[in-house]
Amino acid sequence: MENGSAAARPAARLQVPAAVRQVARKLVGPLRRNREAVSTLLWQWRETRRYLRWQHSPHRTRSRGQLRAAIIKGYHSFEKGMSLKEPRPAFGQPSLRYLMTMVDEYLARFGKDAFIQDPIRVIRSYAAFNTRLQAEVPGLMEKLAAWDQAGAQVDAGPGGTTLVTRESIQQPAAVDFLSFVQARHSIRNFTDEPVDVDLVRRAVRMAQESPSACNRQPGRVYSFFGRGPAQEALAFQPGNRGFGHLAGCTLAVAADVQSYVGPGERHQAFIDGGLFAMSLVYALHSLGLGTCMLAWCVDPAKDAEFRRFAGVPDNEEIIMFIAVGTLPETLHVADSPRLDLADVLHVCRTADTPAEAASGVAAQ
């Protein structure tokens, strides 16, 4: 076997033109010497393939999740339009027709459920908005009547816009937020007390208020309670050595790629997922629990292994892990000094600064 294989190699090599071999050596050599580049390219391809497979698109049959994402994006444009200071009567009619088509498709394929009531409420609110302005929208009232006749009536609930006051926004927000965020630390020391499932439920509900692109809400959480299950999950994450065994709960935060479409949104799952994760950590902090955010920096094989373990579907990107536990009376935390504000905040231009002066300051 060995002699035969060795003898066959020169013959096989002769079949490859010298120019091709030379180009191959130029390409393969640097890649072999730079494994990080190879790994980065493989990861990028994996993420791109997942995005191309699961993004919602009007040009193909959509899954339930993809259709939901497209409908949310569609009706949120009307929520935004009606919230403007001077909304234009009967705005967005082409978008409205497309939205109503998607609602029809959803009702035909999946029937009336809790989700489909949201876009219908918004469309009803849009109809009332135009009625007040005495603006006619062709086909709108007929479509609402057809949905009623088909049994797609909706329950009373929010939809469109809500009138609020400045006080109603500022009064609940009047907290010492700097002290709040400075009191949050990455905790690597937990007690034996179990993590209350209801506290985590409350925290996730708070995190659902996180902003996301067009309100598409891609955040998902996979939870493991008790030290045994928490450690099983953390075994897939390499950055919890020395303290992961103390966690009373492990949370894996993911984001649904079906919420996005087009090349411009290819990274939005990570952005919105990160916002959701930060809100979740602040929520857990507000409820008195300790947390440590853990990066999901693993190879594709480990990623696939955890997906099988936790039941994370292919249409979701795993954003990070969060180790959660109850706080001891005293503990050490890392100082983690922050950069100077001048290193972070760059004032490019103000209303009182001429453009020429601002550009001169920037150039210096």
C-alpha positions, -999 to +999 in steps of 0.1 A: +000+000+000+027+025+010+049+018-020+019+019-044+008+052-030+043+067-032+047+056-068+014+071-078+022+105-065+046+117-092+023+105-120-006+124-104+016+155-100+026+154-137-011+158-147-012+193-130+003+221-151+033+238-135+016+272-136-014+258-116+009+242-090+028+275-087-004+295-081-017+268-056+016+270-036+012+308-035-023+305-022-020+275+001+013+284+017+002+317+034-031+301+044-012+272+061+010+297+079-020+319+090-045+296+105-064+325+119-071+338+084-084+304+074-106+301+105-120+336+100-128+329+063-146+297+073-166+314+100-175+342+076-187+317+051-207+298+077-224+330+089-230+341+053-245+308+043-269+309+073-279+344+065-286+337+028-306+306+038-328+322+064-332+359+056-368+367+047-373+375+010-403+385-011-390+364-040-395+330-025-418+309-003-412+320+033-413+301+065-436+312+093-408+330+110-397+348+078-432+359+071-437+372+106-405+392+103-416+407+070-450+416+085-434+432+116-411+453+094-441+463+073-465+474+100-438+491+120-433+515+091-469+527+097-464+530+135-434+552+128-453+572+102-482+579+125-458+590+153-443+618+133-450+654+143-468+661+111-478+628+095-489+630+059-525+618+052-528+585+034-491+579+034-475+546+023-503+532+002-480+509-019-465+496+013-500+491+028-511+470-002-480+448+002-486+445+040-523+435+035-511+409+009-487+394+035-514+394+062-537+375+037-509+350+031-503+345+068-541+340+075-543+315+046-513+295+057-513+297+095-547+310+105-556+336+131-532+335+161-520+360+187-493+373+163-515+383+134-537+405+156-508+430+159-506+440+122-544+441+119-546+464+149-520+487+133-539+487+100-572+495+119-554+523+136-541+536+103-577+535+089-589+556+119-560+580+115-570+587+079-607+589+088-598+617+113-579+635+085-607+628+060-582+611+037-594+582+015-573+550+012-587+528-016-594+493-006-586+497+030-620+496+046-631+468+023-601+447+034-609+452+070-645+442+064-633+411+046-611+401+075-640+406+099-663+384+077-635+357+076-634+356+114-601+375+117-615+401+142-589+413+167-591+418+204-587+452+219-550+460+224-522+484+215-517+491+178-505+521+159-495+549+184-501+558+220-503+593+233-478+599+262-465+629+281-430+641+287-436+635+324-447+599+318-413+593+302-391+613+324-405+605+359-399+567+358-365+574+342-354+597+370-329+572+386-292+575+393-283+554+362-245+561+366-245+545+400-267+517+387-242+508+359-212+513+381-226+489+406-228+462+379-197+440+377-188+408+360-193+384+388-172+352+392-182+342+427-217+329+435-233+313+465-250+279+466-284+295+466-304+284+435-314+310+409-351+318+410-367+309+377-393+336+381-366+362+384-351+352+351-385+352+335-390+388+348-356+398+335-362+383+300-395+402+299-376+434+307-351+427+280-379+424+255-382+462+257-348+464+240-347+484+207-342+464+175-343+472+138-379+480+129-390+463+161-382+428+148-373+415+182-349+387+173-337+379+208-340+343+220-329+328+254-320+292+262-318+286+299-303+260+322-311+261+359-293+243+387-255+239+390-256+205+371-274+218+340-256+251+341-222+234+341-233+211+313-240+242+291-209+261+302-188+231+292-192+243+256-179+278+264-141+281+271-140+313+291-155+303+324-126+284+340-124+288+377-159+300+384-183+284+359-189+255+383-204+280+408-231+294+384-267+286+394-280+293+359-266+296+324-283+316+297-275+313+260-286+344+240-294+340+203-309+361+176-332+349+148-317+356+113-351+353+098-358+388+110-336+404+084-332+408+047-306+420+022-269+425+024-272+457+044-287+438+073-263+409+073-248+419+107-280+432+123-287+400+142-255+404+161-262+441+168-298+436+180-288+404+198-261+423+216-286+451+226-310+424+239-282+407+259-271+439+275-306+447+285-310+412+299-278+417+321-290+450+334-324+435+341-308+407+361-287+432+379-318+452+388-332+421+404-302+415+426-285+387+406-249+385+396-239+379+360-209+374+338-212+378+301-193+351+282-182+354+245-192+327+221-158+323+204-158+287+194-151+267+162-180+256+140-178+220+153-184+232+189-211+256+178-229+227+161-224+205+191-241+230+214-269+236+190-277+199+192-274+199+230-297+229+235-320+226+205-309+259+189-322+259+153-300+268+123-319+300+117-306+316+149-271+330+156-257+323+191-246+357+204-232+349+239-236+331+271-244+346+305-234+329+338-260+338+365-259+333+402-268+347+436-243+372+452-223+364+483-222+390+511-186+401+501-166+392+470-137+405+449-144+419+414-121+432+387-114+469+387-118+472+349-109+509+346-127+527+317-111+548+290-110+585+293-141+601+279-120+621+254-109+587+239-146+577+233-166+608+226-156+628+195-176+660+190-175+664+152-197+695+149-221+716+169-247+742+159-225+770+172-194+758+153-189+767+116-182+737+094-148+751+085-137+754+121-150+720+130-131+704+101-100+722+111-103+709+147-108+674+133-078+677+111-055+686+140 
